[in-house]
Structures are given as C-alpha cells and as structure tokens.
Amino acid sequence: MQRLGIVDLGSGTARLVVYAYEPGRHFRLIDEIRETVRLGEGLGTQNRLTKGGMQRALSALRLYADFAQATDLDELRVVATSASRDAENGPEFLQEVRKLGLQVRVLSGEEEARYGVLAVANSFPLEEAWVMDLGGGSAQLSSMESRLYRWGRAYPLGAVRLTEMFLQNDPPKKGEVEELERFVRKEMKDVLEQLREHPRPLVAMGGTVRNLAKLAQRRRGYPLDLLHGYFLSRSELEELMELL
C-alpha cells in the first residue's frame, strides 16, 4: 500500500486528502484536513491576491507539508485553481509556495472541468449529465456524454468573486442581485441555449452547493445523514434564497 496526499488549493479553502492505494487495484480515503484560507479575496475588485489571503494559504500549506513529513507520506501533490491562475500576482504567490519545498501545479479551467466529470463518472450511475463545480473564484460547467468528458470551461462566477463584485450590502439590495444575474447570463450566453436544448441531470459540487443542500435537508427534517446524491429541487433552492 502506498499513501498519497493531494492538496486542492482553491479560492476559498485549502484541503488535504490522503489516500491509501494499491496501484491498479483499489484506494481509500484515510485522512483529511480542511482550512478556510479565502485566497481569492480581492480578485473581484482588484484582480490581485491580498497579503492576508496569501499568508493564510501559505500557513495552511506549511501545515500540510509538516503533516506529510510527520506521517511519512510517499508523495504529496499540490494543485492550484482559479485564484492562483487568474490573479496578476499569482506567479509571485506560487514562488512563495515553492520556497516551502512544495511543487505546485496550476490547473487550467478546462482541466478543472474535466476532473469534475471524472468525479461524477466515478460516483454516480448517470450516463449523461451537466456537471457544475462552483468554487470561490470560478465555476466550471461541463458536458458528460456516455460517461465521458465532452467539453467544459471555467467561468468567472465563483462565490467569493461575485460577492466582492456585486453584493455590497447584507442583505443585498434588489438592484445588486439583478446586476449580478445580468452578469451571469452574459457570461454564460454561449451555453444557455445548449442547456435548454439538451436537458440532463445537473450534478453540482463545491462548498457553496453543499451548504445549501445541508440547509435544505435540515429544514425538511431529512432522515439520512448523507449529502452525496441528495436531490436539491429548484423550489427548495428558491425558498432558501428568499430565507437568506
């Protein structure tokens, strides 16, 4: 058995997952650490990572590197996404990451989209689906056909980014929400027609979606302590939006 650690350095969180596996045979999750870093803070207003965001992310990565050394992991891989990819000072931040002795790989938007489809194909029995990964800095939308990745791309529609760009008040004003919705429709103009013409299940992932689903479960007294595969209806989602 080998033990592999993978760090997903996102715009909102940095997550370390550790898998024990036998190549070509099986794998299982044996450990997990999650830190809220909000690395993407500032992207929506100035397209630069803030000093605070970078420091929080570097602290989390230092913790993960120490954990890997203390537990004798066979390998530790770090992948970075939207915040590191899009920010003007992303290369400077990645240079600081490498000073920790970590090799980091920045995923393109299409790579993120493809990995989302791979996750769905390996955890759901669906033959076809639209796959959405809603993160802090970006949202990936992909098409899965015959359980294979067909196409996908990243949109600048992450929860942290849009909040900074449009929602200045809490609760947000009606005009702010309407402006946000116009921006989303404009950014997704190229794919909205395809979504209408090819109706399929929408499989969504990411912390924002999970939190909404958890809230919906608790409001309706859902009897199972299981989030994976939960069907979040449009009516439930609209009720939650009004409540929030």
Contacts in CASP RR format, 6 or more apart in sequence:
PFRMAT RR
TARGET T0000
AUTHOR 0000-0000-0000
METHOD contacts of the structure
MODEL  1
MQRLGIVDLGSGTARLVVYAYEPGRHFRLIDEIRETVRLGEGLGTQNRLT
KGGMQRALSALRLYADFAQATDLDELRVVATSASRDAENGPEFLQEVRKL
GLQVRVLSGEEEARYGVLAVANSFPLEEAWVMDLGGGSAQLSSMESRLYR
WGRAYPLGAVRLTEMFLQNDPPKKGEVEELERFVRKEMKDVLEQLREHPR
PLVAMGGTVRNLAKLAQRRRGYPLDLLHGYFLSRSELEELMELL
1 20 0 8 1.000
1 21 0 8 1.000
1 22 0 8 1.000
2 20 0 8 1.000
2 21 0 8 1.000
2 22 0 8 1.000
2 23 0 8 1.000
2 74 0 8 1.000
2 75 0 8 1.000
3 18 0 8 1.000
3 19 0 8 1.000
3 20 0 8 1.000
3 21 0 8 1.000
3 30 0 8 1.000
3 71 0 8 1.000
3 72 0 8 1.000
3 73 0 8 1.000
3 74 0 8 1.000
3 75 0 8 1.000
4 18 0 8 1.000
4 19 0 8 1.000
4 21 0 8 1.000
4 73 0 8 1.000
4 74 0 8 1.000
4 75 0 8 1.000
4 76 0 8 1.000
4 77 0 8 1.000
5 16 0 8 1.000
5 17 0 8 1.000
5 18 0 8 1.000
5 19 0 8 1.000
5 68 0 8 1.000
5 73 0 8 1.000
5 75 0 8 1.000
5 76 0 8 1.000
5 77 0 8 1.000
6 16 0 8 1.000
6 17 0 8 1.000
6 18 0 8 1.000
6 19 0 8 1.000
6 76 0 8 1.000
6 77 0 8 1.000
6 78 0 8 1.000
6 79 0 8 1.000
7 14 0 8 1.000
7 15 0 8 1.000
7 16 0 8 1.000
7 61 0 8 1.000
7 64 0 8 1.000
7 76 0 8 1.000
7 77 0 8 1.000
7 78 0 8 1.000
7 79 0 8 1.000
7 102 0 8 1.000
8 14 0 8 1.000
8 15 0 8 1.000
8 17 0 8 1.000
8 79 0 8 1.000
8 81 0 8 1.000
9 37 0 8 1.000
9 39 0 8 1.000
9 57 0 8 1.000
9 61 0 8 1.000
9 78 0 8 1.000
9 79 0 8 1.000
9 80 0 8 1.000
9 81 0 8 1.000
9 83 0 8 1.000
9 84 0 8 1.000
9 104 0 8 1.000
10 37 0 8 1.000
10 39 0 8 1.000
10 40 0 8 1.000
10 80 0 8 1.000
10 81 0 8 1.000
10 82 0 8 1.000
10 83 0 8 1.000
10 84 0 8 1.000
10 135 0 8 1.000
10 136 0 8 1.000
10 137 0 8 1.000
11 38 0 8 1.000
11 39 0 8 1.000
11 40 0 8 1.000
11 43 0 8 1.000
11 81 0 8 1.000
11 82 0 8 1.000
11 83 0 8 1.000
11 135 0 8 1.000
11 136 0 8 1.000
11 137 0 8 1.000
11 138 0 8 1.000
11 158 0 8 1.000
11 160 0 8 1.000
11 161 0 8 1.000
12 36 0 8 1.000
12 37 0 8 1.000
12 38 0 8 1.000
12 39 0 8 1.000
12 40 0 8 1.000
12 83 0 8 1.000
12 135 0 8 1.000
12 136 0 8 1.000
12 137 0 8 1.000
12 160 0 8 1.000
13 34 0 8 1.000
13 35 0 8 1.000
13 36 0 8 1.000
13 37 0 8 1.000
13 207 0 8 1.000
14 34 0 8 1.000
14 35 0 8 1.000
14 37 0 8 1.000
14 39 0 8 1.000
14 57 0 8 1.000
14 60 0 8 1.000
14 61 0 8 1.000
14 64 0 8 1.000
15 32 0 8 1.000
15 33 0 8 1.000
15 34 0 8 1.000
15 35 0 8 1.000
16 31 0 8 1.000
16 32 0 8 1.000
16 33 0 8 1.000
16 34 0 8 1.000
16 64 0 8 1.000
16 67 0 8 1.000
17 29 0 8 1.000
17 31 0 8 1.000
17 32 0 8 1.000
18 29 0 8 1.000
18 30 0 8 1.000
18 31 0 8 1.000
18 32 0 8 1.000
18 71 0 8 1.000
18 73 0 8 1.000
19 27 0 8 1.000
19 28 0 8 1.000
19 29 0 8 1.000
19 30 0 8 1.000
20 27 0 8 1.000
20 28 0 8 1.000
20 30 0 8 1.000
21 27 0 8 1.000
21 28 0 8 1.000
31 71 0 8 1.000
33 63 0 8 1.000
33 64 0 8 1.000
33 67 0 8 1.000
35 56 0 8 1.000
35 59 0 8 1.000
35 60 0 8 1.000
35 63 0 8 1.000
36 56 0 8 1.000
37 53 0 8 1.000
37 56 0 8 1.000
37 57 0 8 1.000
37 59 0 8 1.000
37 60 0 8 1.000
38 53 0 8 1.000
38 56 0 8 1.000
38 160 0 8 1.000
39 49 0 8 1.000
39 53 0 8 1.000
39 54 0 8 1.000
39 56 0 8 1.000
39 57 0 8 1.000
39 83 0 8 1.000
39 84 0 8 1.000
39 93 0 8 1.000
40 49 0 8 1.000
40 50 0 8 1.000
40 53 0 8 1.000
40 82 0 8 1.000
40 83 0 8 1.000
40 87 0 8 1.000
40 136 0 8 1.000
40 137 0 8 1.000
40 160 0 8 1.000
40 161 0 8 1.000
41 49 0 8 1.000
41 50 0 8 1.000
41 52 0 8 1.000
41 53 0 8 1.000
41 160 0 8 1.000
41 164 0 8 1.000
42 48 0 8 1.000
42 49 0 8 1.000
42 50 0 8 1.000
42 164 0 8 1.000
43 49 0 8 1.000
43 82 0 8 1.000
43 83 0 8 1.000
43 86 0 8 1.000
43 87 0 8 1.000
43 137 0 8 1.000
43 160 0 8 1.000
43 161 0 8 1.000
43 164 0 8 1.000
44 160 0 8 1.000
44 161 0 8 1.000
44 162 0 8 1.000
44 164 0 8 1.000
44 165 0 8 1.000
45 164 0 8 1.000
45 165 0 8 1.000
47 86 0 8 1.000
47 87 0 8 1.000
47 88 0 8 1.000
48 87 0 8 1.000
48 88 0 8 1.000
48 89 0 8 1.000
49 83 0 8 1.000
49 87 0 8 1.000
49 89 0 8 1.000
49 90 0 8 1.000
49 93 0 8 1.000
54 93 0 8 1.000
54 96 0 8 1.000
57 93 0 8 1.000
57 97 0 8 1.000
58 96 0 8 1.000
58 97 0 8 1.000
58 100 0 8 1.000
61 78 0 8 1.000
61 97 0 8 1.000
61 100 0 8 1.000
61 102 0 8 1.000
62 100 0 8 1.000
64 76 0 8 1.000
64 78 0 8 1.000
65 76 0 8 1.000
65 100 0 8 1.000
65 101 0 8 1.000
65 102 0 8 1.000
67 73 0 8 1.000
68 76 0 8 1.000
76 102 0 8 1.000
77 103 0 8 1.000
77 105 0 8 1.000
78 97 0 8 1.000
78 102 0 8 1.000
78 103 0 8 1.000
78 104 0 8 1.000
78 105 0 8 1.000
79 104 0 8 1.000
79 105 0 8 1.000
79 106 0 8 1.000
79 107 0 8 1.000
80 94 0 8 1.000
80 97 0 8 1.000
80 104 0 8 1.000
80 105 0 8 1.000
80 106 0 8 1.000
80 107 0 8 1.000
81 106 0 8 1.000
81 107 0 8 1.000
81 109 0 8 1.000
81 112 0 8 1.000
81 137 0 8 1.000
81 138 0 8 1.000
82 109 0 8 1.000
82 112 0 8 1.000
82 135 0 8 1.000
82 136 0 8 1.000
82 137 0 8 1.000
82 138 0 8 1.000
82 154 0 8 1.000
82 158 0 8 1.000
82 161 0 8 1.000
83 90 0 8 1.000
83 136 0 8 1.000
83 137 0 8 1.000
84 90 0 8 1.000
84 93 0 8 1.000
84 94 0 8 1.000
84 104 0 8 1.000
84 106 0 8 1.000
85 106 0 8 1.000
85 107 0 8 1.000
85 108 0 8 1.000
85 109 0 8 1.000
86 137 0 8 1.000
86 138 0 8 1.000
86 156 0 8 1.000
87 93 0 8 1.000
94 104 0 8 1.000
94 106 0 8 1.000
97 104 0 8 1.000
98 104 0 8 1.000
107 115 0 8 1.000
108 154 0 8 1.000
109 138 0 8 1.000
109 140 0 8 1.000
109 153 0 8 1.000
109 154 0 8 1.000
110 152 0 8 1.000
110 153 0 8 1.000
110 154 0 8 1.000
112 133 0 8 1.000
112 138 0 8 1.000
112 140 0 8 1.000
112 154 0 8 1.000
113 131 0 8 1.000
113 133 0 8 1.000
113 140 0 8 1.000
113 141 0 8 1.000
113 142 0 8 1.000
113 149 0 8 1.000
113 151 0 8 1.000
113 152 0 8 1.000
113 153 0 8 1.000
113 154 0 8 1.000
114 142 0 8 1.000
114 149 0 8 1.000
114 152 0 8 1.000
116 131 0 8 1.000
116 133 0 8 1.000
116 140 0 8 1.000
116 142 0 8 1.000
116 205 0 8 1.000
117 131 0 8 1.000
117 142 0 8 1.000
117 143 0 8 1.000
117 144 0 8 1.000
117 148 0 8 1.000
117 149 0 8 1.000
118 149 0 8 1.000
119 205 0 8 1.000
120 126 0 8 1.000
120 129 0 8 1.000
120 131 0 8 1.000
120 144 0 8 1.000
120 203 0 8 1.000
121 144 0 8 1.000
121 147 0 8 1.000
121 148 0 8 1.000
123 228 0 8 1.000
124 203 0 8 1.000
124 229 0 8 1.000
126 144 0 8 1.000
126 147 0 8 1.000
126 201 0 8 1.000
126 203 0 8 1.000
127 145 0 8 1.000
127 146 0 8 1.000
127 147 0 8 1.000
128 144 0 8 1.000
128 145 0 8 1.000
128 146 0 8 1.000
128 200 0 8 1.000
128 201 0 8 1.000
129 144 0 8 1.000
129 200 0 8 1.000
129 201 0 8 1.000
129 202 0 8 1.000
129 203 0 8 1.000
130 141 0 8 1.000
130 142 0 8 1.000
130 143 0 8 1.000
130 144 0 8 1.000
130 195 0 8 1.000
130 200 0 8 1.000
130 201 0 8 1.000
130 202 0 8 1.000
130 203 0 8 1.000
131 140 0 8 1.000
131 141 0 8 1.000
131 142 0 8 1.000
131 143 0 8 1.000
131 144 0 8 1.000
131 202 0 8 1.000
131 203 0 8 1.000
131 204 0 8 1.000
131 205 0 8 1.000
132 139 0 8 1.000
132 140 0 8 1.000
132 141 0 8 1.000
132 142 0 8 1.000
132 202 0 8 1.000
132 203 0 8 1.000
132 204 0 8 1.000
132 205 0 8 1.000
132 209 0 8 1.000
133 139 0 8 1.000
133 140 0 8 1.000
133 204 0 8 1.000
133 205 0 8 1.000
133 206 0 8 1.000
134 157 0 8 1.000
134 158 0 8 1.000
134 159 0 8 1.000
134 204 0 8 1.000
134 205 0 8 1.000
134 206 0 8 1.000
134 207 0 8 1.000
134 208 0 8 1.000
134 209 0 8 1.000
135 158 0 8 1.000
135 159 0 8 1.000
135 160 0 8 1.000
135 206 0 8 1.000
135 207 0 8 1.000
135 208 0 8 1.000
136 158 0 8 1.000
136 159 0 8 1.000
136 160 0 8 1.000
136 161 0 8 1.000
136 208 0 8 1.000
137 156 0 8 1.000
137 157 0 8 1.000
137 158 0 8 1.000
137 159 0 8 1.000
137 160 0 8 1.000
137 161 0 8 1.000
138 154 0 8 1.000
138 155 0 8 1.000
138 156 0 8 1.000
138 157 0 8 1.000
138 158 0 8 1.000
138 161 0 8 1.000
139 154 0 8 1.000
139 155 0 8 1.000
139 157 0 8 1.000
139 158 0 8 1.000
140 152 0 8 1.000
140 153 0 8 1.000
140 154 0 8 1.000
140 155 0 8 1.000
141 152 0 8 1.000
141 153 0 8 1.000
141 155 0 8 1.000
141 188 0 8 1.000
141 191 0 8 1.000
142 149 0 8 1.000
142 150 0 8 1.000
142 151 0 8 1.000
142 152 0 8 1.000
142 153 0 8 1.000
143 149 0 8 1.000
143 150 0 8 1.000
143 151 0 8 1.000
143 152 0 8 1.000
143 194 0 8 1.000
143 198 0 8 1.000
144 150 0 8 1.000
155 187 0 8 1.000
155 188 0 8 1.000
156 187 0 8 1.000
157 184 0 8 1.000
157 187 0 8 1.000
157 188 0 8 1.000
159 208 0 8 1.000
162 180 0 8 1.000
162 183 0 8 1.000
162 184 0 8 1.000
165 180 0 8 1.000
165 183 0 8 1.000
166 172 0 8 1.000
166 176 0 8 1.000
166 177 0 8 1.000
166 179 0 8 1.000
166 180 0 8 1.000
166 183 0 8 1.000
167 176 0 8 1.000
167 177 0 8 1.000
167 180 0 8 1.000
168 176 0 8 1.000
169 176 0 8 1.000
171 244 0 8 1.000
185 192 0 8 1.000
204 232 0 8 1.000
209 232 0 8 1.000
210 227 0 8 1.000
212 232 0 8 1.000
212 237 0 8 1.000
212 240 0 8 1.000
213 227 0 8 1.000
213 230 0 8 1.000
213 232 0 8 1.000
214 227 0 8 1.000
215 240 0 8 1.000
216 222 0 8 1.000
216 230 0 8 1.000
216 232 0 8 1.000
216 236 0 8 1.000
216 237 0 8 1.000
216 240 0 8 1.000
217 227 0 8 1.000
217 230 0 8 1.000
219 239 0 8 1.000
219 240 0 8 1.000
220 236 0 8 1.000
222 230 0 8 1.000
END
